[in-house]
Amino acid sequence: MYWLLLLLPLLPHVHSECHYILCATLSTGVCAENDGQAVVSVNRAGCQGTGYCSYEMVQSWLDNVLQRDRQLLCSPVSSLGTVRTGDSNCPVREVQKDLLSGTSSLTQCTTPGADNSECKLEDGTYAECACGLDRKSYCVPDVSSTMFDDYWAECFKTGENYGRITDNDHFWYWHYRISYYLPFLTAYSCARTFFEEFTKIDELMYSGQERLLITLGLMLAF
């Protein structure tokens, strides 16, 4: 249950219009810039030792339409967790959580939001249609779907830790990968190496096979 609670606040943000995140040369210490339109520029040079920039920071900044400054500065404090609280138990895997269409890769949808018929699952419920970082919207894969088979394989592999993920690095890898799967796969290179959450996924990618799957996912996304 703890795993489910951990992931709930971090589901992809939904906007009536998806933003298009591009790489640009910005001043030192600037995380991102927006001219009021749908295009958002992120600093291809990163924060260069002046602080941190995260996907969550940028999304919160974009959500604050009425009071948003034109530029978002790098934060002096990292937003990432490193020490977990709670138990290591994996949640119960639900059944029939793949798309009814039978598609097993990222699937585009038309209108961001819930109860989108394009994102209907095999059990009759609906996945969320949410924005990627390429100005397109996609059905958000359910954590119980076959797109996360490798996560469940680790959760329930035979051994003394059956049903649990006890390794701290593995715990945080799966936390960030499941929470940010859609934006991670649809991010351009500068965002992949800039946003804290995404760099942590790359840093903790502990399996050569897993790295190959992510690379193939990126190729399919474009």
C-alpha angles and dihedrals in degrees: 000000000000090000091057093049090048092056101042099081092048103058113130116280118252121221130175086230122033119229123232111224115205136175117252142163106259134171119281111275094025115120100185143348133208128185094202094270130097094273117093121189120209123196109263089199093057123220091308095215094314095106142288139306125198138185089241091053092053094046093050089049092050091048091056094075099160098049101028119133118219091247133042113211125216113265119240089218128063116236096205125110119228103171117056126217124207129028132319097233118131118231124250111276112236121218131237094024097138121103114278088229088067093236111149099189133062107305124204120229131189110229123036112231143072129299092034110166090216088064099048113145130218092257092057096256125112134244117219120264105222140169123267120203093260096070090259126110126227141185106262109236113241113239089236093054125106088257086078097043090124091057092052091045089059093043094055105030114138115268145073092306095053109154093016140084106211102167108098095215092049090048093055093041092058092041092057097036094052094041096048103026096123100045091040093056094045098044122112119237098269092053090046090058097034112046110081095225093054096045088051090055090053092044093052096041095125102174128069089212090052091052089053092051092052092048091051089047091055091050091050092047090063 
